[in-house]
Amino acid sequence: MLQTVKKTFIFCFKLALILGIFGFLFWNASKATDADGKNVFELLWEQPKRWDLLGAAFFVQLFAVSITICRWRWLVQTLGLTLSVKDAFRLGFLGLMLNLAPMGIVGGDLIKGYLIAKKNPDYMSQAVASVIVDRIIGLLVMFLCGSIFVCLTGFAFRQEALARTFSQLVFLLTGIGYVCVGIVFVPFFSKGHVERWLAKIPFCGNTLGKLTRSFLLYRNHKICLLKTFAITFFVHLPFGFSLYLIAKGLFGSVPNLADHVMLYNAVNLTAMIPLAAGPFEFVLEQIYPLFSADGVRMGVGIGLVVALGYRLVSILVAGLGIVYYLSSRDEIKEVAG
């Protein structure tokens, strides 16, 4: 009973927080107007849409998602587990769909780990490790891409305080991530000394211990990790390209492709916040007005609309997970139960 009340409270709190974020963003966008007195929603309505670019954004995202699924399958097979291409895509799209579920109450990664472990009952720890390492590699490459592009685009050297603070945060997270992963491959760490020390840390020690144990399963597969790391660049670059296509399809005159690749990777550091919607839209709305197109600064609210467009395309891509649901209802019910 207490557990149910706790889950209900968390659900309501996250729902209220998300509604509050979106409410503030829409209110702020509706108040800001251009020289003609039009707000962003009026501009969006009157602006001719490039449906070909919006359609292309869908297929670019689908391509990137397919690479992530193939990457995960490779990590699974490296540890000796069995996973067919068909099952990898079914589980991959299911996980993607659940990760985009309202408030992320059902974790797609958790479901993927459970189902792959069920198919390989003697490799439970390996199944969980494959999902965790897949997520960690994705984050590491995302941060690296963000750091590279904030430099290449000159965003890190701008005078605005928000640009400097945001860039420094990206650099900091990138540094912390790579230092932590680098420690894993130090021989002293491999013997379990530091791992046991991390496990004693209050609140997060148990989680840190599981993460490190998962990564240690791959310490003898460094070539696999390096190849997976390289492949992941072909995930985050297309996602940034998709964001650019959506912006271009909605508004026509927008910042360049490099800026959008930077925005996707840097802004997505908010994905670490345990909400399925809200932080990405909020941060992109704050950062987007710092950019210009054809010498004109982007107006308030345009970043919000672009982010919502990206979210909608992501949901459409994730909707392919419904195919898995329709073909595996009994399996899903067993997991949910």
FIROMAR-738381 format. One record per residue (C-alpha): residue number from 1; residue in one letter; z, x, y. Coordinates in steps of 0.2 Angstrom, whole numbers, plus 2048, in hexadecimal, padded with zeros to 3 digits. Layout:
// residues N
<r i="NUM" aa="A" w="Z" u="X" v="Y"/>
...
***
This chain:
// residues 337
<r i="1" aa="M" w="800" u="800" v="800"/>
<r i="2" aa="L" w="805" u="80E" v="80C"/>
<r i="3" aa="Q" w="7F5" u="818" v="808"/>
<r i="4" aa="T" w="7EB" u="808" v="80C"/>
<r i="5" aa="V" w="7F3" u="806" v="81D"/>
<r i="6" aa="K" w="7F1" u="818" v="821"/>
<r i="7" aa="K" w="7DE" u="817" v="81D"/>
<r i="8" aa="T" w="7DC" u="807" v="827"/>
<r i="9" aa="F" w="7E5" u="80F" v="836"/>
<r i="10" aa="I" w="7DA" u="81E" v="835"/>
<r i="11" aa="F" w="7CA" u="814" v="834"/>
<r i="12" aa="C" w="7CF" u="809" v="843"/>
<r i="13" aa="F" w="7D4" u="818" v="84D"/>
<r i="14" aa="K" w="7C3" u="821" v="84A"/>
<r i="15" aa="L" w="7BA" u="810" v="84D"/>
<r i="16" aa="A" w="7C3" u="80E" v="85E"/>
<r i="17" aa="L" w="7C0" u="820" v="862"/>
<r i="18" aa="I" w="7AD" u="81F" v="85F"/>
<r i="19" aa="L" w="7AB" u="80F" v="868"/>
<r i="20" aa="G" w="7B5" u="817" v="877"/>
<r i="21" aa="I" w="7A9" u="826" v="877"/>
<r i="22" aa="F" w="799" u="81B" v="876"/>
<r i="23" aa="G" w="7A0" u="80F" v="883"/>
<r i="24" aa="F" w="7A4" u="81D" v="88F"/>
<r i="25" aa="L" w="793" u="825" v="88D"/>
<r i="26" aa="F" w="789" u="814" v="88F"/>
<r i="27" aa="W" w="794" u="810" v="89E"/>
<r i="28" aa="N" w="791" u="821" v="8A6"/>
<r i="29" aa="A" w="77E" u="820" v="8A2"/>
<r i="30" aa="S" w="77C" u="80F" v="8AA"/>
<r i="31" aa="K" w="785" u="814" v="8BA"/>
<r i="32" aa="A" w="779" u="823" v="8BD"/>
<r i="33" aa="T" w="769" u="81F" v="8C5"/>
<r i="34" aa="D" w="759" u="829" v="8CB"/>
<r i="35" aa="A" w="751" u="829" v="8DC"/>
<r i="36" aa="D" w="74A" u="818" v="8D8"/>
<r i="37" aa="G" w="75A" u="810" v="8D3"/>
<r i="38" aa="K" w="756" u="810" v="8C0"/>
<r i="39" aa="N" w="763" u="815" v="8B3"/>
<r i="40" aa="V" w="75E" u="81E" v="8A3"/>
<r i="41" aa="F" w="75C" u="80E" v="899"/>
<r i="42" aa="E" w="750" u="806" v="8A5"/>
<r i="43" aa="L" w="746" u="817" v="8A5"/>
<r i="44" aa="L" w="746" u="817" v="892"/>
<r i="45" aa="W" w="73F" u="805" v="892"/>
<r i="46" aa="E" w="731" u="808" v="89E"/>
<r i="47" aa="Q" w="72D" u="819" v="897"/>
<r i="48" aa="P" w="71E" u="819" v="88B"/>
<r i="49" aa="K" w="723" u="81E" v="87A"/>
<r i="50" aa="R" w="71B" u="82B" v="86F"/>
<r i="51" aa="W" w="71D" u="823" v="85E"/>
<r i="52" aa="D" w="713" u="831" v="856"/>
<r i="53" aa="L" w="720" u="83E" v="85B"/>
<r i="54" aa="L" w="72E" u="832" v="856"/>
<r i="55" aa="G" w="726" u="830" v="845"/>
<r i="56" aa="A" w="723" u="843" v="843"/>
<r i="57" aa="A" w="736" u="845" v="847"/>
<r i="58" aa="F" w="73A" u="83B" v="838"/>
<r i="59" aa="F" w="72F" u="846" v="82C"/>
<r i="60" aa="V" w="736" u="856" v="834"/>
<r i="61" aa="Q" w="748" u="850" v="830"/>
<r i="62" aa="L" w="743" u="84B" v="81F"/>
<r i="63" aa="F" w="73B" u="85C" v="81C"/>
<r i="64" aa="A" w="74B" u="865" v="822"/>
<r i="65" aa="V" w="756" u="859" v="817"/>
<r i="66" aa="S" w="74B" u="85D" v="808"/>
<r i="67" aa="I" w="74E" u="870" v="80B"/>
<r i="68" aa="T" w="761" u="86D" v="80B"/>
<r i="69" aa="I" w="761" u="864" v="7FB"/>
<r i="70" aa="C" w="756" u="872" v="7F3"/>
<r i="71" aa="R" w="763" u="87E" v="7FA"/>
<r i="72" aa="W" w="771" u="875" v="7F2"/>
<r i="73" aa="R" w="769" u="874" v="7E1"/>
<r i="74" aa="W" w="766" u="887" v="7E1"/>
<r i="75" aa="L" w="778" u="88A" v="7E5"/>
<r i="76" aa="V" w="77D" u="87E" v="7D7"/>
<r i="77" aa="Q" w="772" u="886" v="7CA"/>
<r i="78" aa="T" w="778" u="898" v="7CF"/>
<r i="79" aa="L" w="789" u="893" v="7C8"/>
<r i="80" aa="G" w="781" u="88D" v="7B8"/>
<r i="81" aa="L" w="782" u="87B" v="7BB"/>
<r i="82" aa="T" w="773" u="86F" v="7B6"/>
<r i="83" aa="L" w="76B" u="865" v="7C3"/>
<r i="84" aa="S" w="759" u="85E" v="7C3"/>
<r i="85" aa="V" w="74E" u="85D" v="7D2"/>
<r i="86" aa="K" w="74F" u="84A" v="7D1"/>
<r i="87" aa="D" w="762" u="849" v="7D0"/>
<r i="88" aa="A" w="764" u="856" v="7DE"/>
<r i="89" aa="F" w="75A" u="84B" v="7E9"/>
<r i="90" aa="R" w="763" u="83B" v="7E4"/>
<r i="91" aa="L" w="774" u="843" v="7E7"/>
<r i="92" aa="G" w="76E" u="84C" v="7F7"/>
<r i="93" aa="F" w="768" u="83C" v="7FF"/>
<r i="94" aa="L" w="777" u="832" v="7F9"/>
<r i="95" aa="G" w="782" u="83F" v="801"/>
<r i="96" aa="L" w="778" u="83F" v="811"/>
<r i="97" aa="M" w="779" u="82C" v="812"/>
<r i="98" aa="L" w="78C" u="82C" v="80F"/>
<r i="99" aa="N" w="78F" u="83A" v="81C"/>
<r i="100" aa="L" w="787" u="82F" v="829"/>
<r i="101" aa="A" w="791" u="820" v="824"/>
<r i="102" aa="P" w="79C" u="819" v="831"/>
<r i="103" aa="M" w="7AA" u="825" v="836"/>
<r i="104" aa="G" w="7A6" u="82F" v="826"/>
<r i="105" aa="I" w="7B4" u="827" v="81C"/>
<r i="106" aa="V" w="7AA" u="82A" v="80C"/>
<r i="107" aa="G" w="7A6" u="83D" v="80C"/>
<r i="108" aa="G" w="794" u="840" v="806"/>
<r i="109" aa="D" w="799" u="852" v="801"/>
<r i="110" aa="L" w="7A8" u="84B" v="7F7"/>
<r i="111" aa="I" w="79D" u="83F" v="7ED"/>
<r i="112" aa="K" w="790" u="84D" v="7EA"/>
<r i="113" aa="G" w="79D" u="858" v="7E3"/>
<r i="114" aa="Y" w="7A5" u="84B" v="7D8"/>
<r i="115" aa="L" w="794" u="845" v="7D1"/>
<r i="116" aa="I" w="78E" u="856" v="7CD"/>
<r i="117" aa="A" w="79E" u="85B" v="7C5"/>
<r i="118" aa="K" w="79D" u="84B" v="7BA"/>
<r i="119" aa="K" w="78C" u="851" v="7B4"/>
<r i="120" aa="N" w="794" u="862" v="7B0"/>
<r i="121" aa="P" w="7A6" u="85E" v="7AB"/>
<r i="122" aa="D" w="7A9" u="870" v="7A6"/>
<r i="123" aa="Y" w="7A4" u="877" v="7B7"/>
<r i="124" aa="M" w="7AF" u="86C" v="7C3"/>
<r i="125" aa="S" w="7B4" u="87B" v="7CE"/>
<r i="126" aa="Q" w="7A2" u="881" v="7CF"/>
<r i="127" aa="A" w="79C" u="870" v="7D4"/>
<r i="128" aa="V" w="7A8" u="86F" v="7E2"/>
<r i="129" aa="A" w="7A4" u="881" v="7E7"/>
<r i="130" aa="S" w="792" u="87D" v="7E9"/>
<r i="131" aa="V" w="794" u="86F" v="7F5"/>
<r i="132" aa="I" w="7A1" u="879" v="7FF"/>
<r i="133" aa="V" w="796" u="889" v="800"/>
<r i="134" aa="D" w="787" u="87F" v="804"/>
<r i="135" aa="R" w="790" u="877" v="813"/>
<r i="136" aa="I" w="797" u="888" v="819"/>
<r i="137" aa="I" w="786" u="890" v="818"/>
<r i="138" aa="G" w="77F" u="882" v="822"/>
<r i="139" aa="L" w="78C" u="884" v="830"/>
<r i="140" aa="L" w="78A" u="897" v="831"/>
<r i="141" aa="V" w="778" u="896" v="833"/>
<r i="142" aa="M" w="77A" u="888" v="840"/>
<r i="143" aa="F" w="786" u="892" v="84A"/>
<r i="144" aa="L" w="77B" u="8A1" v="849"/>
<r i="145" aa="C" w="76C" u="898" v="84F"/>
<r i="146" aa="G" w="776" u="890" v="85D"/>
<r i="147" aa="S" w="77C" u="8A2" v="862"/>
<r i="148" aa="I" w="76A" u="8A9" v="862"/>
<r i="149" aa="F" w="762" u="89B" v="86B"/>
<r i="150" aa="V" w="770" u="89A" v="879"/>
<r i="151" aa="C" w="76B" u="8AC" v="87C"/>
<r i="152" aa="L" w="758" u="8AA" v="87A"/>
<r i="153" aa="T" w="757" u="89B" v="886"/>
<r i="154" aa="G" w="762" u="8A3" v="893"/>
<r i="155" aa="F" w="76F" u="895" v="891"/>
<r i="156" aa="A" w="77E" u="8A1" v="88F"/>
<r i="157" aa="F" w="77A" u="8AA" v="89F"/>
<r i="158" aa="R" w="779" u="89B" v="8AA"/>
<r i="159" aa="Q" w="785" u="899" v="8B9"/>
<r i="160" aa="E" w="78C" u="887" v="8B4"/>
<r i="161" aa="A" w="79E" u="888" v="8AE"/>
<r i="162" aa="L" w="799" u="87B" v="8A0"/>
<r i="163" aa="A" w="78B" u="886" v="89A"/>
<r i="164" aa="R" w="796" u="896" v="899"/>
<r i="165" aa="T" w="7A4" u="88D" v="890"/>
<r i="166" aa="F" w="799" u="885" v="884"/>
<r i="167" aa="S" w="790" u="895" v="880"/>
<r i="168" aa="Q" w="7A0" u="89E" v="87E"/>
<r i="169" aa="L" w="7A7" u="891" v="872"/>
<r i="170" aa="V" w="797" u="893" v="867"/>
<r i="171" aa="F" w="799" u="8A6" v="867"/>
<r i="172" aa="L" w="7AB" u="8A4" v="862"/>
<r i="173" aa="L" w="7A8" u="898" v="854"/>
<r i="174" aa="T" w="79A" u="8A3" v="84E"/>
<r i="175" aa="G" w="7A5" u="8B3" v="84E"/>
<r i="176" aa="I" w="7B3" u="8AA" v="845"/>
<r i="177" aa="G" w="7A8" u="8A3" v="838"/>
<r i="178" aa="Y" w="7A0" u="8B4" v="833"/>
<r i="179" aa="V" w="7B0" u="8BE" v="834"/>
<r i="180" aa="C" w="7B8" u="8B1" v="828"/>
<r i="181" aa="V" w="7A9" u="8B2" v="81C"/>
<r i="182" aa="G" w="7A8" u="8C4" v="81D"/>
<r i="183" aa="I" w="7BA" u="8C6" v="818"/>
<r i="184" aa="V" w="7B6" u="8BD" v="808"/>
<r i="185" aa="F" w="7AC" u="8CB" v="801"/>
<r i="186" aa="V" w="7B9" u="8D9" v="805"/>
<r i="187" aa="P" w="7BF" u="8E0" v="7F4"/>
<r i="188" aa="F" w="7D1" u="8DD" v="7F9"/>
<r i="189" aa="F" w="7CE" u="8CB" v="7FC"/>
<r i="190" aa="S" w="7C4" u="8C9" v="7EC"/>
<r i="191" aa="K" w="7D4" u="8CD" v="7E2"/>
<r i="192" aa="G" w="7DC" u="8BE" v="7EA"/>
<r i="193" aa="H" w="7E9" u="8C5" v="7F5"/>
<r i="194" aa="V" w="7E3" u="8BE" v="805"/>
<r i="195" aa="E" w="7DF" u="8AE" v="7FD"/>
<r i="196" aa="R" w="7F1" u="8AB" v="7F7"/>
<r i="197" aa="W" w="7F6" u="8B0" v="809"/>
<r i="198" aa="L" w="7EA" u="8A3" v="811"/>
<r i="199" aa="A" w="7F1" u="895" v="805"/>
<r i="200" aa="K" w="802" u="897" v="80C"/>
<r i="201" aa="I" w="7FC" u="892" v="81E"/>
<r i="202" aa="P" w="804" u="881" v="823"/>
<r i="203" aa="F" w="7F9" u="872" v="823"/>
<r i="204" aa="C" w="7E8" u="87A" v="820"/>
<r i="205" aa="G" w="7ED" u="887" v="813"/>
<r i="206" aa="N" w="7E9" u="87D" v="804"/>
<r i="207" aa="T" w="7D7" u="879" v="80C"/>
<r i="208" aa="L" w="7D5" u="88B" v="810"/>
<r i="209" aa="G" w="7D9" u="890" v="7FE"/>
<r i="210" aa="K" w="7CD" u="884" v="7F7"/>
<r i="211" aa="L" w="7BF" u="88A" v="803"/>
<r i="212" aa="T" w="7C2" u="89D" v="7FF"/>
<r i="213" aa="R" w="7C3" u="89A" v="7EC"/>
<r i="214" aa="S" w="7B3" u="890" v="7ED"/>
<r i="215" aa="F" w="7AA" u="89E" v="7F6"/>
<r i="216" aa="L" w="7B1" u="8AB" v="7EA"/>
<r i="217" aa="L" w="7A7" u="8A3" v="7DC"/>
<r i="218" aa="Y" w="798" u="8AA" v="7E5"/>
<r i="219" aa="R" w="79E" u="8BB" v="7E8"/>
<r i="220" aa="N" w="793" u="8C2" v="7D9"/>
<r i="221" aa="H" w="784" u="8B8" v="7E0"/>
<r i="222" aa="K" w="782" u="8C1" v="7F1"/>
<r i="223" aa="I" w="76F" u="8C1" v="7EF"/>
<r i="224" aa="C" w="76F" u="8AE" v="7ED"/>
<r i="225" aa="L" w="77A" u="8AC" v="7FC"/>
<r i="226" aa="L" w="76F" u="8B6" v="807"/>
<r i="227" aa="K" w="75F" u="8AD" v="801"/>
<r i="228" aa="T" w="768" u="89C" v="804"/>
<r i="229" aa="F" w="76D" u="8A2" v="815"/>
<r i="230" aa="A" w="75B" u="8A7" v="81A"/>
<r i="231" aa="I" w="754" u="896" v="813"/>
<r i="232" aa="T" w="760" u="88D" v="81E"/>
<r i="233" aa="F" w="758" u="893" v="82E"/>
<r i="234" aa="F" w="749" u="887" v="828"/>
<r i="235" aa="V" w="756" u="879" v="829"/>
<r i="236" aa="H" w="75D" u="87B" v="83A"/>
<r i="237" aa="L" w="74D" u="87F" v="843"/>
<r i="238" aa="P" w="744" u="86F" v="83D"/>
<r i="239" aa="F" w="753" u="865" v="842"/>
<r i="240" aa="G" w="752" u="86C" v="853"/>
<r i="241" aa="F" w="740" u="869" v="853"/>
<r i="242" aa="S" w="743" u="857" v="84E"/>
<r i="243" aa="L" w="74F" u="855" v="85D"/>
<r i="244" aa="Y" w="741" u="85B" v="869"/>
<r i="245" aa="L" w="734" u="84F" v="862"/>
<r i="246" aa="I" w="740" u="840" v="864"/>
<r i="247" aa="A" w="744" u="845" v="876"/>
<r i="248" aa="K" w="731" u="848" v="879"/>
<r i="249" aa="G" w="72D" u="837" v="871"/>
<r i="250" aa="L" w="739" u="82E" v="87C"/>
<r i="251" aa="F" w="738" u="836" v="88D"/>
<r i="252" aa="G" w="728" u="841" v="88D"/>
<r i="253" aa="S" w="72F" u="84E" v="899"/>
<r i="254" aa="V" w="73D" u="857" v="891"/>
<r i="255" aa="P" w="744" u="869" v="88F"/>
<r i="256" aa="N" w="73A" u="874" v="884"/>
<r i="257" aa="L" w="73B" u="877" v="871"/>
<r i="258" aa="A" w="746" u="886" v="872"/>
<r i="259" aa="D" w="753" u="87C" v="87C"/>
<r i="260" aa="H" w="754" u="86E" v="870"/>
<r i="261" aa="V" w="756" u="87A" v="861"/>
<r i="262" aa="M" w="764" u="882" v="86A"/>
<r i="263" aa="L" w="76B" u="871" v="86E"/>
<r i="264" aa="Y" w="76A" u="86B" v="85C"/>
<r i="265" aa="N" w="773" u="87A" v="855"/>
<r i="266" aa="A" w="780" u="87D" v="863"/>
<r i="267" aa="V" w="785" u="86B" v="866"/>
<r i="268" aa="N" w="786" u="867" v="853"/>
<r i="269" aa="L" w="796" u="872" v="853"/>
<r i="270" aa="T" w="79E" u="861" v="857"/>
<r i="271" aa="A" w="799" u="85C" v="845"/>
<r i="272" aa="M" w="7AA" u="865" v="840"/>
<r i="273" aa="I" w="7B3" u="856" v="849"/>
<r i="274" aa="P" w="7B6" u="849" v="83B"/>
<r i="275" aa="L" w="7AC" u="83B" v="842"/>
<r i="276" aa="A" w="79B" u="835" v="83D"/>
<r i="277" aa="A" w="795" u="831" v="84E"/>
<r i="278" aa="G" w="79B" u="834" v="860"/>
<r i="279" aa="P" w="79E" u="847" v="863"/>
<r i="280" aa="F" w="78B" u="84C" v="861"/>
<r i="281" aa="E" w="786" u="83E" v="86D"/>
<r i="282" aa="F" w="794" u="842" v="879"/>
<r i="283" aa="V" w="791" u="855" v="87A"/>
<r i="284" aa="L" w="77E" u="854" v="87B"/>
<r i="285" aa="E" w="780" u="847" v="88A"/>
<r i="286" aa="Q" w="78B" u="854" v="893"/>
<r i="287" aa="I" w="77F" u="863" v="890"/>
<r i="288" aa="Y" w="76E" u="85B" v="892"/>
<r i="289" aa="P" w="76F" u="858" v="8A5"/>
<r i="290" aa="L" w="770" u="86B" v="8A6"/>
<r i="291" aa="F" w="75E" u="86D" v="8A1"/>
<r i="292" aa="S" w="74F" u="868" v="8AB"/>
<r i="293" aa="A" w="73D" u="864" v="8A7"/>
<r i="294" aa="D" w="72E" u="867" v="8B3"/>
<r i="295" aa="G" w="73B" u="86D" v="8C0"/>
<r i="296" aa="V" w="745" u="85D" v="8BF"/>
<r i="297" aa="R" w="757" u="85C" v="8B8"/>
<r i="298" aa="M" w="75A" u="850" v="8A9"/>
<r i="299" aa="G" w="763" u="841" v="8AF"/>
<r i="300" aa="V" w="773" u="83A" v="8A9"/>
<r i="301" aa="G" w="772" u="830" v="899"/>
<r i="302" aa="I" w="762" u="838" v="893"/>
<r i="303" aa="G" w="76B" u="843" v="887"/>
<r i="304" aa="L" w="774" u="834" v="880"/>
<r i="305" aa="V" w="764" u="82B" v="87D"/>
<r i="306" aa="V" w="75C" u="83A" v="874"/>
<r i="307" aa="A" w="76C" u="83C" v="86A"/>
<r i="308" aa="L" w="76C" u="82A" v="865"/>
<r i="309" aa="G" w="759" u="82C" v="860"/>
<r i="310" aa="Y" w="75D" u="83B" v="855"/>
<r i="311" aa="R" w="76B" u="831" v="84D"/>
<r i="312" aa="L" w="760" u="822" v="849"/>
<r i="313" aa="V" w="753" u="82E" v="841"/>
<r i="314" aa="S" w="760" u="836" v="837"/>
<r i="315" aa="I" w="766" u="825" v="831"/>
<r i="316" aa="L" w="754" u="821" v="82C"/>
<r i="317" aa="V" w="753" u="831" v="822"/>
<r i="318" aa="A" w="763" u="82E" v="81A"/>
<r i="319" aa="G" w="75E" u="81D" v="815"/>
<r i="320" aa="L" w="754" u="824" v="807"/>
<r i="321" aa="G" w="765" u="826" v="7FF"/>
<r i="322" aa="I" w="764" u="813" v="7FC"/>
<r i="323" aa="V" w="757" u="817" v="7EE"/>
<r i="324" aa="Y" w="764" u="821" v="7E5"/>
<r i="325" aa="Y" w="771" u="812" v="7E8"/>
<r i="326" aa="L" w="765" u="805" v="7E0"/>
<r i="327" aa="S" w="761" u="810" v="7D1"/>
<r i="328" aa="S" w="773" u="816" v="7CE"/>
<r i="329" aa="R" w="77F" u="807" v="7D3"/>
<r i="330" aa="D" w="78B" u="809" v="7C4"/>
<r i="331" aa="E" w="78D" u="81C" v="7C8"/>
<r i="332" aa="I" w="791" u="818" v="7DA"/>
<r i="333" aa="K" w="79D" u="80A" v="7D6"/>
<r i="334" aa="E" w="7A6" u="816" v="7CA"/>
<r i="335" aa="V" w="7A8" u="823" v="7D7"/>
<r i="336" aa="A" w="7AE" u="816" v="7E4"/>
<r i="337" aa="G" w="7BB" u="80F" v="7D8"/>
***
